[in-house]
């Protein structure tokens, strides 16, 4: 199973039809990657839903066996178990994810990093009790952390520069999975769908009667489920909506709140006020990684990067009991230009 370190919450609204009419939207759902998946779609052509469901679930299982950091028989965990620095063939898909992560890590100045898991374990975030490490413990681990210590060898192999280096792709793999499921729908000739895996989403087309798909971003509150924003989407090309948040996973100790989001540069939890980030982007793989990276950076650094790259991103900062929305320039321009997506208050 793939399980993201960061909280990701997005609730999809597929709407209800009149009681006298059957719902034309078909759904396929189930457990996936430590969470669940839901594929909502409709088509005017005849479809073999059973065959489609088999293809989707087979693809989920294939990716799980390739990228899961929570099953020892996965390809990525096989690589992590290797103590050798020699090149190890892992396949072109994992190499592609690492290549994307390296680019995003560079833009985040090293905040986002696929090798940060040992810090996460050092802080005790996989258990029920926070264990605040010493500076010496953090420094001792630093030599085993960093995407700069992971080398791409051709299109199918990776090599470690430190034998203890470990790679966790959970912050990018669910986005990749969403994209792969969408490809199956595209190949089947389905033009209108919404695919969700663990809160990561990609939409295409529209609902019946030319209605928009509607996706909700949750208000970043730790103990409730209220809506912050509803995004209305209706466009012919795929649009990914990726949200990451800090507000479900944290520890309070001695009057200090420690976020589960760790800055790979320091090996410590982030201290900025940003509690949620949402990016709207065509490619779900990039979107998944970017939403995590922006959450790590926070709005001050993140907005500079988003504006430089013209990425539509919504940051939400918490100031006391208030939540302050901070859109990037590209998001503001997209909303004001009558684009195919909009925010519904």
C-alpha positions as CSV (number, residue, x, y, z in Angstrom):
1,X,0.0,0.0,0.0
2,X,1.0,3.6,-0.6
3,X,0.4,5.9,2.3
4,X,1.2,9.6,2.0
5,X,2.9,11.3,4.9
6,X,0.8,14.4,4.2
7,X,-2.9,14.8,4.6
8,X,-4.8,15.1,1.4
9,X,-8.5,15.9,1.4
10,X,-10.8,16.6,-1.5
11,X,-14.4,15.6,-1.7
12,X,-16.1,15.2,-5.1
13,X,-19.7,16.1,-5.8
14,X,-21.3,14.1,-8.5
15,X,-24.8,15.4,-7.9
16,X,-28.1,13.7,-7.7
17,X,-30.6,13.2,-10.5
18,X,-34.4,13.2,-10.2
19,X,-35.8,10.2,-8.3
20,X,-37.7,9.1,-11.4
21,X,-34.6,9.0,-13.6
22,X,-31.6,6.6,-13.3
23,X,-28.3,8.1,-12.6
24,X,-26.3,8.1,-15.9
25,X,-23.0,8.4,-14.0
26,X,-21.4,5.0,-13.4
27,X,-18.9,4.4,-10.6
28,X,-16.2,2.0,-9.8
29,X,-14.6,2.1,-6.4
30,X,-12.7,0.1,-3.8
31,X,-9.6,0.0,-1.6
32,X,-6.3,1.3,-3.1
33,X,-2.9,2.3,-1.9
34,X,-3.7,2.5,1.8
35,X,-6.8,4.5,1.0
36,X,-9.6,4.2,-1.6
37,X,-10.3,5.0,-5.2
38,X,-13.4,6.1,-7.0
39,X,-13.8,6.4,-10.8
40,X,-17.0,8.3,-11.8
41,X,-17.8,8.4,-15.6
42,X,-20.5,8.5,-18.2
43,X,-20.6,7.8,-21.9
44,X,-23.2,7.7,-24.6
45,X,-21.6,4.5,-26.1
46,X,-22.1,1.0,-24.7
47,X,-19.3,0.0,-22.3
48,X,-18.3,-3.3,-20.7
49,X,-18.1,-2.1,-17.1
50,X,-16.9,-5.4,-15.8
51,X,-13.9,-5.4,-18.2
52,X,-13.2,-1.7,-17.3
53,X,-13.2,-2.5,-13.6
54,X,-10.8,-5.4,-14.1
55,X,-8.4,-3.1,-16.0
56,X,-8.5,-0.4,-13.4
57,X,-7.9,-2.8,-10.4
58,X,-5.2,-4.7,-12.3
59,X,-3.4,-1.4,-12.9
60,X,-3.8,-0.4,-9.2
61,X,-2.2,-3.7,-8.2
62,X,0.6,-3.4,-10.7
63,X,1.5,0.1,-9.5
64,X,1.3,-1.0,-5.9
65,X,3.8,-3.8,-6.5
66,X,6.1,-1.4,-8.2
67,X,5.9,1.7,-5.9
68,X,4.6,0.7,-2.5
69,X,6.9,1.5,0.4
70,X,4.7,-0.6,2.7
71,X,5.2,-4.0,1.1
72,X,8.6,-5.6,1.2
73,X,8.1,-7.3,-2.2
74,X,7.7,-4.0,-4.1
75,X,10.3,-2.9,-6.6
76,X,11.1,0.3,-4.7
77,X,11.5,-1.5,-1.4
78,X,13.8,-4.0,-3.1
79,X,15.9,-1.1,-4.2
80,X,15.9,0.4,-0.7
81,X,17.0,-2.9,0.8
82,X,20.0,-3.0,-1.5
83,X,23.2,-2.0,0.3
84,X,25.2,-1.8,-2.9
85,X,26.0,1.4,-4.7
86,X,25.9,-0.4,-8.1
87,X,23.1,0.5,-10.5
88,X,19.8,-1.3,-9.9
89,X,17.2,-1.7,-12.6
90,X,13.8,-0.4,-11.3
91,X,12.0,0.3,-14.5
92,X,11.3,3.5,-16.5
93,X,8.3,4.5,-14.4
94,X,10.2,4.9,-11.1
95,X,13.1,6.6,-12.9
96,X,10.6,9.0,-14.4
97,X,9.1,9.8,-11.0
98,X,12.6,10.4,-9.5
99,X,13.5,12.7,-12.4
100,X,10.3,14.8,-11.8
101,X,11.0,14.8,-8.0
102,X,14.5,16.0,-8.6
103,X,13.3,19.0,-10.6
104,X,10.7,20.0,-8.0
105,X,13.2,19.5,-5.2
106,X,15.5,21.9,-6.9
107,X,12.8,24.6,-7.2
108,X,12.0,24.0,-3.5
109,X,15.6,24.5,-2.6
110,X,15.7,21.0,-1.2
111,X,12.6,21.2,1.1
112,X,10.8,18.5,-0.9
113,X,12.8,15.3,-1.0
114,X,11.9,11.6,-1.6
115,X,14.6,10.4,0.8
116,X,13.3,12.2,3.9
117,X,11.6,9.1,5.5
118,X,14.4,8.4,8.0
119,X,13.8,11.8,9.5
120,X,10.1,11.0,9.7
121,X,10.8,7.8,11.6
122,X,13.4,9.5,13.9
123,X,10.7,11.9,15.1
124,X,8.4,8.9,15.8
125,X,5.7,10.1,13.4
126,X,4.8,6.5,12.4
127,X,3.9,5.7,16.0
128,X,1.6,7.2,18.6
129,X,4.1,9.3,20.4
130,X,6.4,12.1,19.4
131,X,10.1,11.5,20.1
132,X,11.9,14.8,19.7
133,X,15.4,14.0,18.5
134,X,18.6,15.8,19.4
135,X,20.6,17.9,17.0
136,X,23.3,15.3,17.0
137,X,20.8,12.6,15.9
138,X,19.5,14.7,13.1
139,X,23.0,15.5,11.9
140,X,24.0,11.8,12.0
141,X,21.1,11.0,9.6
142,X,21.9,13.9,7.3
143,X,24.5,12.0,5.3
144,X,21.9,9.4,4.2
145,X,19.3,12.1,3.1
146,X,19.1,13.9,-0.2
147,X,18.1,13.4,-3.8
148,X,21.5,14.5,-4.8
149,X,22.7,11.1,-3.5
150,X,20.4,9.3,-5.9
151,X,21.7,8.9,-9.5
152,X,19.7,8.2,-12.6
153,X,21.4,5.5,-14.7
154,X,19.8,5.6,-18.2
155,X,16.1,5.3,-18.4
156,X,15.5,2.3,-16.1
157,X,18.1,2.2,-13.3
158,X,18.9,4.0,-10.1
159,X,22.1,4.0,-8.0
160,X,22.7,5.1,-4.4
161,X,25.7,7.2,-3.4
162,X,25.2,6.1,0.2
163,X,24.2,2.5,0.9
164,X,21.6,3.6,3.6
165,X,19.7,5.9,1.3
166,X,16.0,5.0,1.0
167,X,13.4,6.4,-1.5
168,X,9.8,7.0,-0.6
169,X,7.6,7.8,-3.6
170,X,4.3,8.1,-1.8
171,X,4.2,11.9,-2.3
172,X,4.1,11.5,-6.0
173,X,2.9,8.0,-6.8
174,X,-0.8,8.5,-6.1
175,X,-0.8,11.4,-8.6
176,X,0.9,9.1,-11.1
177,X,-1.7,6.4,-10.4
178,X,-4.6,8.8,-11.0
179,X,-3.0,9.6,-14.4
180,X,-2.7,5.9,-15.3
181,X,-6.3,5.2,-14.4
182,X,-7.4,8.2,-16.6
183,X,-5.4,6.7,-19.5
184,X,-7.4,3.5,-19.3
185,X,-10.6,5.6,-19.5
186,X,-9.3,7.5,-22.4
187,X,-8.4,4.3,-24.2
188,X,-11.9,3.0,-23.7
189,X,-13.2,6.2,-25.4
190,X,-14.7,7.7,-22.3
191,X,-14.6,11.5,-22.6
192,X,-16.3,12.5,-19.3
193,X,-14.9,11.3,-16.0
194,X,-13.6,12.1,-12.6
195,X,-10.9,9.9,-11.1
196,X,-9.9,10.0,-7.4
197,X,-7.3,8.0,-5.5
198,X,-6.7,8.9,-1.9
199,X,-8.0,12.4,-2.5
200,X,-5.9,13.1,-5.6
201,X,-8.2,14.0,-8.5
202,X,-8.2,14.4,-12.3
203,X,-11.4,15.4,-14.2
204,X,-12.2,15.6,-17.9
205,X,-15.3,16.7,-19.7
206,X,-18.5,17.3,-17.8
207,X,-21.4,15.7,-16.1
208,X,-24.6,14.9,-18.0
209,X,-26.7,17.8,-19.2
210,X,-23.5,19.8,-19.6
211,X,-23.2,20.3,-15.8
212,X,-19.7,20.8,-14.3
213,X,-17.9,18.4,-12.1
214,X,-17.6,19.9,-8.6
215,X,-14.8,19.2,-6.2
216,X,-14.6,20.5,-2.7
217,X,-11.5,21.6,-0.7
218,X,-12.0,20.9,3.0
219,X,-11.6,23.7,5.5
220,X,-8.2,23.0,7.3
221,X,-9.7,22.2,10.7
222,X,-8.3,19.1,12.6
223,X,-11.6,17.9,14.2
224,X,-14.3,18.7,11.7
225,X,-15.2,18.3,8.0
226,X,-16.4,21.7,6.6
227,X,-16.0,23.1,3.2
228,X,-13.5,25.9,2.4
229,X,-14.0,26.0,-1.4
230,X,-15.9,24.3,-4.2
231,X,-14.1,24.1,-7.5
232,X,-16.4,23.8,-10.6
233,X,-14.6,22.1,-13.5
234,X,-15.8,21.7,-17.1
235,X,-13.2,21.3,-19.9
236,X,-12.4,18.9,-22.6
237,X,-8.8,18.4,-21.5
238,X,-7.9,16.7,-18.2
239,X,-7.4,18.9,-15.2
240,X,-5.8,17.6,-12.0
241,X,-6.7,19.1,-8.6
242,X,-4.2,18.2,-5.9
243,X,-4.6,19.3,-2.3
244,X,-2.1,18.7,0.6
245,X,-2.6,19.7,4.2
246,X,-1.0,19.7,7.6
247,X,-4.1,19.9,9.7
248,X,-4.9,16.3,10.4
249,X,-1.5,15.0,11.3
250,X,0.5,16.7,14.1
251,X,1.6,16.4,17.7
252,X,1.1,18.9,20.5
253,X,3.8,18.6,23.1
254,X,4.8,21.1,25.8
255,X,2.7,23.8,24.3
256,X,4.3,23.4,20.8
257,X,2.6,21.9,17.7
258,X,4.8,19.7,15.6
259,X,3.7,19.2,12.0
260,X,4.2,15.8,10.2
261,X,5.5,17.8,7.3
262,X,9.3,17.8,7.5
263,X,11.7,20.1,5.8
264,X,14.4,17.9,4.3
265,X,17.0,20.7,4.6
266,X,16.8,20.8,8.4
267,X,15.3,17.4,9.3
268,X,12.7,19.2,11.5
269,X,8.9,20.0,11.1
270,X,8.0,23.1,9.2
271,X,7.1,26.1,11.3
272,X,5.3,28.3,8.8
273,X,1.6,29.2,8.9
274,X,0.5,27.4,5.7
275,X,-1.9,24.5,6.5
276,X,-3.2,23.7,3.0
277,X,-2.1,24.0,-0.6
278,X,-4.1,23.2,-3.8
279,X,-2.7,23.2,-7.3
280,X,-4.7,22.9,-10.6
281,X,-2.6,21.5,-13.3
282,X,-2.9,19.2,-16.3
283,X,-0.4,16.5,-15.3
284,X,-1.4,14.7,-12.0
285,X,2.1,13.3,-11.4
286,X,3.5,16.8,-11.3
287,X,0.5,18.1,-9.4
288,X,0.9,15.5,-6.6
289,X,4.5,16.3,-6.1
290,X,4.0,20.1,-6.4
291,X,1.2,20.2,-3.8
292,X,3.5,18.4,-1.3
293,X,6.4,20.7,-2.2
294,X,4.3,23.9,-1.8
295,X,3.1,22.7,1.6
296,X,6.7,22.1,2.6
297,X,7.8,25.5,1.4
298,X,4.8,27.5,2.8
299,X,3.2,30.5,1.2
300,X,6.1,32.9,1.4
301,X,8.6,30.8,-0.5
302,X,5.9,28.9,-2.4
303,X,4.2,31.9,-3.9
304,X,7.5,33.1,-5.4
305,X,8.0,29.7,-7.1
306,X,4.4,29.4,-8.2
307,X,4.5,33.0,-9.7
308,X,7.9,32.3,-11.4
309,X,6.5,29.1,-13.1
310,X,3.0,30.5,-13.6
311,X,1.3,27.7,-11.7
312,X,-2.2,28.1,-10.4
313,X,-1.9,27.5,-6.7
314,X,-4.1,28.3,-3.7
315,X,-2.3,28.6,-0.3
316,X,-4.3,28.7,2.9
317,X,-2.5,30.1,6.0
318,X,-3.8,29.9,9.5
319,X,-3.7,33.0,11.7
320,X,-5.2,32.2,15.1
321,X,-8.8,31.0,14.3
322,X,-8.7,32.6,10.8
323,X,-7.8,31.1,7.5
324,X,-6.2,33.4,5.0
325,X,-6.4,32.4,1.3
326,X,-3.4,33.4,-0.8
327,X,-3.7,32.6,-4.5
328,X,-0.8,32.7,-7.0
329,X,-0.9,35.2,-9.8
330,X,-1.6,32.5,-12.3
331,X,-4.6,31.3,-10.3
332,X,-6.0,34.8,-10.0
333,X,-5.6,35.4,-13.7
334,X,-7.2,32.0,-14.6
335,X,-10.2,32.7,-12.4
336,X,-10.7,36.2,-13.8
337,X,-10.4,35.2,-17.5
338,X,-13.4,32.9,-17.6
339,X,-11.4,29.7,-17.7
340,X,-13.0,26.2,-17.6
341,X,-12.7,26.1,-13.8
342,X,-14.0,28.4,-11.2
343,X,-14.4,28.7,-7.4
344,X,-17.9,28.5,-6.0
345,X,-18.3,30.2,-2.6
